[in-house]
């Protein structure tokens, strides 16, 4: 495989418009066909690749919702492919299941540390593999759905993008302000002491920095406009958020 293959992936990809597309990357035709057949029976659309070159060529124009990736390919190392995909913002969110005949504990740990979402050792049960694919995609849907939430009627928070919108208008919060807003919104109505907020922010010298919480809250309220009134000061205790 050409050493420029990874760099070629900088071409903006095209996401599939419908269906759940799964890429199966394995140089053993029998295994690839078996996996594709069982996925198709469960309603998935599949594309099969026997090497890294053909896989990357397709990735430049089309992206799957999940990748089943063999570790040992004729022209590539599956671990390196996984590492590359998980380090690139265009592809890092695509779940990867490593598929391999090498099932040592260290190799499983390596695959997971590189960002793989699951690790299946050959020989395997096709039905179990399909079940794992479904479980990962369900988890992905749940994570996306819970990454955005509303506070009151006009404040929207996107945890993945680290963004906050007030009346559909983006407001720029500092990292500390964003963390405080998330903390208070996690359990609305709960009162958090200044010490608890400082712990969450990772402050060390609490005696000196205690008043900085009040400054963060003041700035946060101002940026939220009229919605800032939802952050209540409980005198002598701390702060809470109420819709």
DRENTIZA-435185 format. One record per residue (C-alpha): x, z, y; residue number from 1; residue in one letter. Coordinates in Angstrom, 2 decimals, always signed. Example, Ala and Ser with C-alpha at 12.3 -4.5 7.8 and 13.67 -1.06 7.14 Angstrom:
<atoms>
+---------+---------+---------+-----+---------+
|      xx |      zz |      yy | num | residuo |
+---------+---------+---------+-----+---------+
|  +12.30 |   +7.80 |   -4.50 |   1 |       A |
|  +13.67 |   +7.14 |   -1.06 |   2 |       S |
+---------+---------+---------+-----+---------+
</atoms>
This chain:
<atoms>
+---------+---------+---------+-----+---------+
|      xx |      zz |      yy | num | residuo |
+---------+---------+---------+-----+---------+
|   +0.00 |   +0.00 |   +0.00 |   1 |       X |
|   +1.30 |   -0.90 |   +3.44 |   2 |       X |
|   +2.66 |   +2.02 |   +5.48 |   3 |       X |
|   +0.58 |   +0.73 |   +8.39 |   4 |       X |
|   -2.65 |   +1.19 |   +6.45 |   5 |       X |
|   -3.31 |   +4.65 |   +7.91 |   6 |       X |
|   -2.70 |   +3.42 |  +11.47 |   7 |       X |
|   -5.13 |   +0.53 |  +10.96 |   8 |       X |
|   -7.92 |   +3.08 |  +10.59 |   9 |       X |
|   -7.90 |   +3.59 |  +14.34 |  10 |       X |
|  -10.37 |   +0.70 |  +14.51 |  11 |       X |
|  -13.78 |   +2.20 |  +15.46 |  12 |       X |
|  -15.84 |   +2.49 |  +12.25 |  13 |       X |
|  -19.46 |   +1.51 |  +11.67 |  14 |       X |
|  -21.65 |   +4.22 |  +10.20 |  15 |       X |
|  -24.30 |   +3.27 |   +7.61 |  16 |       X |
|  -27.79 |   +3.20 |   +9.08 |  17 |       X |
|  -29.68 |   +4.31 |   +5.99 |  18 |       X |
|  -29.24 |   +5.70 |   +2.49 |  19 |       X |
|  -26.65 |   +8.09 |   +1.17 |  20 |       X |
|  -23.53 |   +6.06 |   +0.61 |  21 |       X |
|  -20.83 |   +7.47 |   -1.70 |  22 |       X |
|  -17.38 |   +5.92 |   -2.15 |  23 |       X |
|  -15.87 |   +6.27 |   -5.63 |  24 |       X |
|  -12.09 |   +5.80 |   -5.56 |  25 |       X |
|  -10.67 |   +5.69 |   -9.11 |  26 |       X |
|   -8.43 |   +3.20 |  -10.89 |  27 |       X |
|  -10.10 |   +3.78 |  -14.29 |  28 |       X |
|  -13.04 |   +1.31 |  -14.44 |  29 |       X |
|  -14.86 |   +3.25 |  -17.18 |  30 |       X |
|  -14.87 |   +6.46 |  -15.17 |  31 |       X |
|  -15.71 |   +4.71 |  -11.91 |  32 |       X |
|  -18.64 |   +2.90 |  -13.51 |  33 |       X |
|  -19.88 |   +6.10 |  -15.17 |  34 |       X |
|  -19.82 |   +8.01 |  -11.89 |  35 |       X |
|  -21.47 |   +5.16 |   -9.97 |  36 |       X |
|  -24.18 |   +4.76 |  -12.62 |  37 |       X |
|  -25.14 |   +8.43 |  -12.55 |  38 |       X |
|  -25.11 |   +8.54 |   -8.76 |  39 |       X |
|  -27.32 |   +5.44 |   -8.62 |  40 |       X |
|  -29.82 |   +7.07 |  -10.98 |  41 |       X |
|  -30.07 |   +9.91 |   -8.47 |  42 |       X |
|  -30.81 |   +7.58 |   -5.57 |  43 |       X |
|  -27.32 |   +7.17 |   -4.10 |  44 |       X |
|  -25.74 |   +3.92 |   -3.01 |  45 |       X |
|  -22.18 |   +3.57 |   -4.24 |  46 |       X |
|  -19.10 |   +1.46 |   -3.63 |  47 |       X |
|  -16.16 |   +1.50 |   -6.01 |  48 |       X |
|  -12.47 |   +1.09 |   -5.26 |  49 |       X |
|   -9.55 |   +0.86 |   -7.67 |  50 |       X |
|   -6.82 |   +1.60 |   -5.14 |  51 |       X |
|   -6.11 |   +3.02 |   -1.72 |  52 |       X |
|   -5.64 |   -0.39 |   -0.11 |  53 |       X |
|   -9.18 |   -1.59 |   -0.80 |  54 |       X |
|  -10.60 |   +1.84 |   +0.07 |  55 |       X |
|   -8.94 |   +1.88 |   +3.49 |  56 |       X |
|   -9.97 |   -1.70 |   +4.16 |  57 |       X |
|  -13.60 |   -0.70 |   +3.71 |  58 |       X |
|  -13.19 |   +2.51 |   +5.72 |  59 |       X |
|  -12.27 |   +0.40 |   +8.76 |  60 |       X |
|  -15.74 |   -1.15 |   +8.83 |  61 |       X |
|  -18.03 |   +1.25 |   +6.97 |  62 |       X |
|  -18.14 |   +5.01 |   +6.41 |  63 |       X |
|  -19.71 |   +6.88 |   +3.49 |  64 |       X |
|  -21.45 |  +10.21 |   +3.52 |  65 |       X |
|  -19.15 |  +11.49 |   +0.77 |  66 |       X |
|  -15.97 |  +10.39 |   -1.02 |  67 |       X |
|  -15.09 |  +10.98 |   -4.67 |  68 |       X |
|  -11.32 |  +10.56 |   -4.73 |  69 |       X |
|   -8.98 |  +10.33 |   -7.70 |  70 |       X |
|   -5.63 |  +12.04 |   -7.18 |  71 |       X |
|   -3.54 |   +9.46 |   -9.05 |  72 |       X |
|   -4.02 |   +5.94 |   -7.73 |  73 |       X |
|   -1.71 |   +2.97 |   -8.46 |  74 |       X |
|   -0.67 |   +2.58 |   -4.82 |  75 |       X |
|   -1.47 |   +5.93 |   -3.24 |  76 |       X |
|   -1.45 |   +9.68 |   -3.65 |  77 |       X |
|   -4.95 |  +11.13 |   -3.42 |  78 |       X |
|   -3.65 |  +14.31 |   -1.83 |  79 |       X |
|   -2.05 |  +12.31 |   +0.98 |  80 |       X |
|   -5.24 |  +10.32 |   +1.50 |  81 |       X |
|   -7.28 |  +13.52 |   +1.69 |  82 |       X |
|   -4.79 |  +15.08 |   +4.09 |  83 |       X |
|   -4.93 |  +12.04 |   +6.36 |  84 |       X |
|   -8.72 |  +11.83 |   +6.39 |  85 |       X |
|   -9.12 |  +15.52 |   +7.18 |  86 |       X |
|   -6.64 |  +15.30 |  +10.05 |  87 |       X |
|   -8.43 |  +12.41 |  +11.79 |  88 |       X |
|  -11.47 |  +13.18 |  +13.94 |  89 |       X |
|  -13.16 |   +9.94 |  +12.87 |  90 |       X |
|  -13.17 |  +10.97 |   +9.21 |  91 |       X |
|  -12.65 |  +14.73 |   +9.00 |  92 |       X |
|  -16.37 |  +15.49 |   +8.67 |  93 |       X |
|  -16.76 |  +13.32 |   +5.54 |  94 |       X |
|  -16.84 |  +15.57 |   +2.43 |  95 |       X |
|  -14.24 |  +14.80 |   -0.24 |  96 |       X |
|  -14.45 |  +15.69 |   -3.94 |  97 |       X |
|  -11.07 |  +15.39 |   -5.65 |  98 |       X |
|  -11.26 |  +13.92 |   -9.17 |  99 |       X |
|   -8.24 |  +14.29 |  -11.43 | 100 |       X |
|   -6.89 |  +14.78 |  -14.93 | 101 |       X |
|   -4.40 |  +17.28 |  -13.55 | 102 |       X |
|   -6.22 |  +20.57 |  -13.50 | 103 |       X |
|   -3.55 |  +23.18 |  -12.82 | 104 |       X |
|   -4.47 |  +26.04 |  -10.54 | 105 |       X |
|   -1.79 |  +25.12 |   -8.01 | 106 |       X |
|   -3.05 |  +21.55 |   -7.72 | 107 |       X |
|   -6.61 |  +22.76 |   -7.23 | 108 |       X |
|   -5.42 |  +25.11 |   -4.50 | 109 |       X |
|   -3.42 |  +22.30 |   -2.87 | 110 |       X |
|   -6.44 |  +20.00 |   -2.84 | 111 |       X |
|   -8.66 |  +22.64 |   -1.28 | 112 |       X |
|   -6.03 |  +23.62 |   +1.28 | 113 |       X |
|   -5.74 |  +19.99 |   +2.34 | 114 |       X |
|   -9.44 |  +20.04 |   +3.15 | 115 |       X |
|  -11.11 |  +18.84 |   -0.06 | 116 |       X |
|  -14.64 |  +20.18 |   -0.41 | 117 |       X |
|  -14.55 |  +20.39 |   -4.20 | 118 |       X |
|  -12.25 |  +19.70 |   -7.14 | 119 |       X |
|  -13.43 |  +18.28 |  -10.50 | 120 |       X |
|  -11.15 |  +17.99 |  -13.52 | 121 |       X |
|  -11.36 |  +15.20 |  -16.09 | 122 |       X |
|  -13.04 |  +15.11 |  -18.54 | 123 |       X |
|  -16.16 |  +16.16 |  -16.69 | 124 |       X |
|  -19.94 |  +16.09 |  -16.97 | 125 |       X |
|  -21.37 |  +13.25 |  -14.85 | 126 |       X |
|  -24.53 |  +15.28 |  -14.30 | 127 |       X |
|  -22.50 |  +18.22 |  -13.03 | 128 |       X |
|  -20.60 |  +15.92 |  -10.67 | 129 |       X |
|  -23.86 |  +14.53 |   -9.27 | 130 |       X |
|  -25.13 |  +18.10 |   -8.84 | 131 |       X |
|  -22.01 |  +18.97 |   -6.87 | 132 |       X |
|  -22.44 |  +15.89 |   -4.67 | 133 |       X |
|  -26.02 |  +16.93 |   -3.91 | 134 |       X |
|  -25.00 |  +20.53 |   -3.20 | 135 |       X |
|  -22.27 |  +19.47 |   -0.75 | 136 |       X |
|  -24.58 |  +17.08 |   +1.11 | 137 |       X |
|  -27.30 |  +19.75 |   +1.32 | 138 |       X |
|  -24.73 |  +22.11 |   +2.77 | 139 |       X |
|  -23.63 |  +19.50 |   +5.30 | 140 |       X |
|  -27.22 |  +18.96 |   +6.45 | 141 |       X |
|  -27.73 |  +22.70 |   +6.81 | 142 |       X |
|  -24.52 |  +23.14 |   +8.81 | 143 |       X |
|  -25.48 |  +20.34 |  +11.19 | 144 |       X |
|  -28.99 |  +21.72 |  +11.66 | 145 |       X |
|  -27.68 |  +25.22 |  +12.42 | 146 |       X |
|  -24.90 |  +24.07 |  +14.73 | 147 |       X |
|  -27.38 |  +23.54 |  +17.56 | 148 |       X |
|  -29.85 |  +26.06 |  +18.88 | 149 |       X |
|  -31.88 |  +26.85 |  +21.98 | 150 |       X |
|  -32.00 |  +29.95 |  +24.13 | 151 |       X |
|  -35.27 |  +30.24 |  +25.96 | 152 |       X |
|  -36.86 |  +26.96 |  +26.99 | 153 |       X |
|  -34.01 |  +25.24 |  +28.77 | 154 |       X |
|  -30.63 |  +26.34 |  +27.38 | 155 |       X |
|  -29.17 |  +24.34 |  +24.49 | 156 |       X |
|  -25.97 |  +25.28 |  +22.64 | 157 |       X |
|  -23.95 |  +22.93 |  +20.44 | 158 |       X |
|  -21.48 |  +24.97 |  +18.37 | 159 |       X |
|  -19.69 |  +21.95 |  +16.92 | 160 |       X |
|  -18.99 |  +20.35 |  +20.29 | 161 |       X |
|  -18.53 |  +23.68 |  +22.08 | 162 |       X |
|  -21.03 |  +22.56 |  +24.73 | 163 |       X |
|  -23.89 |  +24.19 |  +26.63 | 164 |       X |
|  -26.69 |  +22.40 |  +28.46 | 165 |       X |
|  -29.11 |  +23.86 |  +31.00 | 166 |       X |
|  -32.14 |  +21.69 |  +31.72 | 167 |       X |
|  -30.34 |  +18.83 |  +29.90 | 168 |       X |
|  -27.37 |  +19.19 |  +32.26 | 169 |       X |
|  -24.00 |  +20.11 |  +30.77 | 170 |       X |
|  -22.40 |  +23.24 |  +32.19 | 171 |       X |
|  -18.70 |  +23.97 |  +31.74 | 172 |       X |
|  -18.06 |  +27.39 |  +30.24 | 173 |       X |
|  -14.69 |  +28.97 |  +29.62 | 174 |       X |
|  -13.82 |  +29.83 |  +26.03 | 175 |       X |
|  -14.56 |  +33.51 |  +26.69 | 176 |       X |
|  -17.91 |  +32.76 |  +28.33 | 177 |       X |
|  -18.94 |  +30.54 |  +25.42 | 178 |       X |
|  -17.97 |  +33.21 |  +22.87 | 179 |       X |
|  -19.91 |  +35.88 |  +24.74 | 180 |       X |
|  -23.00 |  +33.68 |  +24.94 | 181 |       X |
|  -22.82 |  +32.97 |  +21.21 | 182 |       X |
|  -22.32 |  +36.63 |  +20.37 | 183 |       X |
|  -25.32 |  +37.74 |  +22.41 | 184 |       X |
|  -27.50 |  +34.92 |  +21.04 | 185 |       X |
|  -26.60 |  +35.64 |  +17.40 | 186 |       X |
|  -28.80 |  +38.73 |  +17.49 | 187 |       X |
|  -31.14 |  +38.53 |  +20.43 | 188 |       X |
|  -32.24 |  +41.91 |  +21.69 | 189 |       X |
|  -29.24 |  +43.72 |  +20.23 | 190 |       X |
|  -27.12 |  +45.63 |  +22.71 | 191 |       X |
|  -23.38 |  +44.95 |  +22.53 | 192 |       X |
|  -21.01 |  +47.41 |  +24.13 | 193 |       X |
|  -18.17 |  +46.22 |  +26.30 | 194 |       X |
|  -15.75 |  +47.36 |  +23.59 | 195 |       X |
|  -17.52 |  +45.21 |  +20.98 | 196 |       X |
|  -17.37 |  +42.21 |  +23.28 | 197 |       X |
|  -13.67 |  +42.81 |  +23.95 | 198 |       X |
|  -13.01 |  +43.06 |  +20.21 | 199 |       X |
|  -14.72 |  +39.70 |  +19.72 | 200 |       X |
|  -12.57 |  +38.20 |  +22.49 | 201 |       X |
|   -9.42 |  +39.61 |  +20.87 | 202 |       X |
|   -8.48 |  +41.80 |  +23.83 | 203 |       X |
|   -5.69 |  +44.29 |  +23.21 | 204 |       X |
|   -5.52 |  +46.61 |  +26.22 | 205 |       X |
|   -9.17 |  +47.63 |  +26.44 | 206 |       X |
|   -8.57 |  +50.26 |  +29.10 | 207 |       X |
|   -7.30 |  +47.66 |  +31.55 | 208 |       X |
|   -9.59 |  +44.81 |  +30.52 | 209 |       X |
|  -12.89 |  +46.66 |  +30.20 | 210 |       X |
|  -14.13 |  +45.46 |  +33.59 | 211 |       X |
|  -13.28 |  +41.85 |  +32.74 | 212 |       X |
|  -16.40 |  +41.76 |  +30.55 | 213 |       X |
|  -18.49 |  +42.30 |  +33.67 | 214 |       X |
|  -16.68 |  +39.43 |  +35.39 | 215 |       X |
|  -17.29 |  +37.10 |  +32.42 | 216 |       X |
|  -20.96 |  +38.07 |  +32.36 | 217 |       X |
|  -21.29 |  +37.55 |  +36.11 | 218 |       X |
|  -19.77 |  +34.06 |  +35.90 | 219 |       X |
|  -21.82 |  +33.20 |  +32.82 | 220 |       X |
|  -25.06 |  +34.19 |  +34.54 | 221 |       X |
|  -24.21 |  +32.07 |  +37.56 | 222 |       X |
|  -23.50 |  +29.01 |  +35.42 | 223 |       X |
|  -26.77 |  +29.44 |  +33.51 | 224 |       X |
|  -28.73 |  +29.50 |  +36.77 | 225 |       X |
|  -32.15 |  +31.12 |  +36.53 | 226 |       X |
|  -31.66 |  +31.39 |  +32.77 | 227 |       X |
|  -28.86 |  +33.85 |  +33.44 | 228 |       X |
|  -31.53 |  +36.50 |  +33.87 | 229 |       X |
|  -31.93 |  +36.52 |  +30.08 | 230 |       X |
|  -28.64 |  +38.45 |  +29.89 | 231 |       X |
|  -29.61 |  +42.05 |  +30.53 | 232 |       X |
|  -27.31 |  +44.87 |  +31.57 | 233 |       X |
|  -28.06 |  +48.12 |  +29.77 | 234 |       X |
|  -26.55 |  +50.70 |  +32.10 | 235 |       X |
|  -23.80 |  +52.75 |  +30.53 | 236 |       X |
|  -24.00 |  +50.84 |  +27.25 | 237 |       X |
|  -23.41 |  +47.10 |  +27.49 | 238 |       X |
|  -25.31 |  +43.81 |  +27.42 | 239 |       X |
|  -28.02 |  +42.07 |  +25.46 | 240 |       X |
|  -29.82 |  +38.73 |  +25.56 | 241 |       X |
|  -33.59 |  +38.36 |  +25.63 | 242 |       X |
|  -35.57 |  +35.11 |  +25.86 | 243 |       X |
+---------+---------+---------+-----+---------+
</atoms>
